[in-house]
Amino acid sequence: MKLCMIGTGYVGLVSGVCFSDIGNTVYCVDKDKRKIESLNKGNVPIYEPGLEEILKRNHKKKRLFFTTDLKDAVTKSDIIFICVGTPTNKNSNSANLKFVYSVAENLKRIIKKYKIIITKSTVPVTTGDKIEKILIKLKKKKLIDVVSNPEFLREGEAIRDFIYPDRVIIGTDSKKADKILKSLYMPIIKKTSRYFKTSRRGAEMIKYASNAFLATKISFINELANLSEKTKVDIKDISFGMGLDQRIGDRFLRAGPAYGGSCFPKDTKALIDTANKFKTNLSIIKTVVNSNNKRKILLTKKIEKILNKRLKNKIITFLGVTFKPNTDDMREASSIPMINYLNKKGCKIRYYDPSGEKKEFKNLKNVNFCRNVSSSCFKSDLIILHTEWNEFKLLNFKKLVKKRNFSIYDLRNLYSPSKMRKNKLNYFGVGR
Ligand SMILES: NC(=O)c1ccc[n+]([C@@H]2O[C@H](COP(=O)([O-])OP(=O)(O)OC[C@H]3O[C@@H](n4cnc5c(N)ncnc54)[C@H](O)[C@@H]3O)[C@@H](O)[C@H]2O)c1
């Protein structure tokens, strides 16, 4: 099939590359000229393991194209995926849909032949109705079907998630669109995943409900970690014991810093905003958002406590700053408020992240990127294990730091507290 991905970010690029790998011809469009130029040279603008190899292979086979020419790409395609960003609006919690609607306005002028228009972007329930309204003339001429097909891939594991999804959700009442999309997804759903057709609004809601539920699970275990610390119980045992119950499951039940990333913070807020518009009180999700915001402060206070409130000129090393491993995405990473706060308090921050230096810290005096673990840890007063990249899992801290007194704050509970104590290290975990 011939597909057009509008928006070549984490979602559009990964989906486009993977769709081409299963034999489709894919036109990836972005308004960012530099991104497209770089992609045409085979350079991947994001950190996503395995993506470059598949991209180069399909680009070479001439079934994967990168362009800024929306009209040409849409005209050549049967299915149009809208994959643009839906960030939080500046002065409210609502999702900013200007990129989505601007694409719809453009499509209105381009489409002359039947196409399926899909929102892969995460959009609030009833957005599909509004897109259809923009395209009403085309709809009346039966030239379009507007479908919701939310994306569930996780950064860092995006290729695996795309090829082996737990489910493919299609929201449409069009039999024609359903039939075409089933055959598009057949090579994927043949494996293990389920193809679930529902209403367009239903599909839109499933995406938000899923993200809000996962955010709730994280906040739940994070709050229990606070209680575990006070009662001298190991939260890892609680997660494990709970997770053995198949109704609960052990995933997303690991205590750590506040959840971050490009999805959970914005989607929980947008869901509350949508509910408010429909005069519904989502009190649980409101509490989750609140709890997560508080957690950012709580963990910073703990850092102050570890350093006996003497922060000035203390050398603090962050190992990992991204919101999770195997991605370069810094959106809503909990390291940002932490580093900003500690920097203001006069700490000297060093950080090392395998995905490279971050623009978020470039203009901060006394916040420096180091090229490896050893240069970042050398003579540090406190090491904060912020992101669980593999290379942080087996470190010999004494050899790295080469200093008598230093502390380790393991926000991911990667190390055993008893072993650390045996080695006479001043070690703090989360909820243990
Ligand atoms: N990142 C994730 O892990 C993830 C997972 C599931 C769903 N989503 C959802 O998918 C959507 C996209 O997320 P993302 O992380 O890929 O965003 P992103 O910011 O990485 O990429 C969006 C891209 O769209 C481009 N764009 C914006 N307007 C355009 C236009 N009119 N024409 C062409 N290109 C345009 C931008 O230049 C950018 O490259 C969001 O709604 C997000 O919530 C993201």
The ligand as a Tripos MOL2 file, in Angstrom:
@<TRIPOS>MOLECULE
LIG
   44    48     1     0     0
SMALL
NO_CHARGES

@<TRIPOS>ATOM
      1 N1          6.5970    9.8850   21.5550 N.am      1 LIG1
      2 C1          5.9060    8.8270   21.9420 C.2       1 LIG1
      3 O1          6.4210    7.9370   22.6090 O.2       1 LIG1
      4 C2          4.4590    8.6840   21.5830 C.ar      1 LIG1
      5 C3          3.8090    7.4460   21.7410 C.ar      1 LIG1
      6 C4          2.4700    7.3220   21.3890 C.ar      1 LIG1
      7 C5          1.7790    8.4240   20.9010 C.ar      1 LIG1
      8 N2          2.4190    9.6230   20.7660 N.ar      1 LIG1
      9 C6          1.6560   10.7520   20.2220 C.3       1 LIG1
     10 O2          2.0090   10.9090   18.8520 O.3       1 LIG1
     11 C7          2.0270   12.2880   18.4940 C.3       1 LIG1
     12 C8          3.3880   12.6570   17.9570 C.3       1 LIG1
     13 O3          4.3350   12.4930   18.9750 O.3       1 LIG1
     14 P1          5.9050   12.5460   18.6970 P.3       1 LIG1
     15 O4          6.5730   12.2530   19.9750 O.co2     1 LIG1
     16 O5          6.2240   11.7270   17.4810 O.co2     1 LIG1
     17 O6          6.0640   14.1130   18.3300 O.3       1 LIG1
     18 P2          7.3420   14.8850   17.7980 P.3       1 LIG1
     19 O7          7.2720   16.2320   18.3800 O.co2     1 LIG1
     20 O8          8.5710   14.0550   17.9960 O.co2     1 LIG1
     21 O9          7.1050   14.9780   16.2150 O.3       1 LIG1
     22 C9          6.1160   15.7130   15.5980 C.3       1 LIG1
     23 C10         6.6060   16.1100   14.2240 C.3       1 LIG1
     24 O10         5.5260   16.7050   13.5020 O.3       1 LIG1
     25 C11         6.0590   17.7030   12.6580 C.3       1 LIG1
     26 N3          4.9670   18.5870   12.2280 N.ar      1 LIG1
     27 C12         4.2080   19.4470   12.9460 C.ar      1 LIG1
     28 N4          3.2950   20.0430   12.1690 N.ar      1 LIG1
     29 C13         3.4760   19.5530   10.9230 C.ar      1 LIG1
     30 C14         2.8300   19.7780    9.6710 C.ar      1 LIG1
     31 N5          1.8040   20.6220    9.5590 N.pl3     1 LIG1
     32 N6          3.2720   19.1150    8.5970 N.ar      1 LIG1
     33 C15         4.3010   18.2530    8.7020 C.ar      1 LIG1
     34 N7          4.9470   17.9910    9.8470 N.ar      1 LIG1
     35 C16         4.5390   18.6300   10.9470 C.ar      1 LIG1
     36 C17         7.1160   18.3720   13.5380 C.3       1 LIG1
     37 O11         8.0400   19.1030   12.7720 O.3       1 LIG1
     38 C18         7.7280   17.1460   14.2220 C.3       1 LIG1
     39 O12         8.8310   16.6470   13.4880 O.3       1 LIG1
     40 C19         1.6110   13.0450   19.7640 C.3       1 LIG1
     41 O13         0.2430   13.2700   19.7450 O.3       1 LIG1
     42 C20         1.9800   12.0770   20.8680 C.3       1 LIG1
     43 O14         1.1900   12.2760   22.0250 O.3       1 LIG1
     44 C21         3.7430    9.7660   21.0800 C.ar      1 LIG1
@<TRIPOS>BOND
     1     1     2 1
     2     2     3 2
     3     2     4 1
     4     4     5 ar
     5     4    44 ar
     6     5     6 ar
     7     6     7 ar
     8     7     8 ar
     9     8     9 1
    10     8    44 ar
    11     9    10 1
    12     9    42 1
    13    10    11 1
    14    11    12 1
    15    11    40 1
    16    12    13 1
    17    13    14 1
    18    14    15 2
    19    14    16 1
    20    14    17 1
    21    17    18 1
    22    18    19 2
    23    18    20 1
    24    18    21 1
    25    21    22 1
    26    22    23 1
    27    23    24 1
    28    23    38 1
    29    24    25 1
    30    25    26 1
    31    25    36 1
    32    26    27 ar
    33    26    35 ar
    34    27    28 ar
    35    28    29 ar
    36    29    30 ar
    37    29    35 ar
    38    30    31 1
    39    30    32 ar
    40    32    33 ar
    41    33    34 ar
    42    34    35 ar
    43    36    37 1
    44    36    38 1
    45    38    39 1
    46    40    41 1
    47    40    42 1
    48    42    43 1
@<TRIPOS>SUBSTRUCTURE
     1 LIG1         1 GROUP 0 **** ****
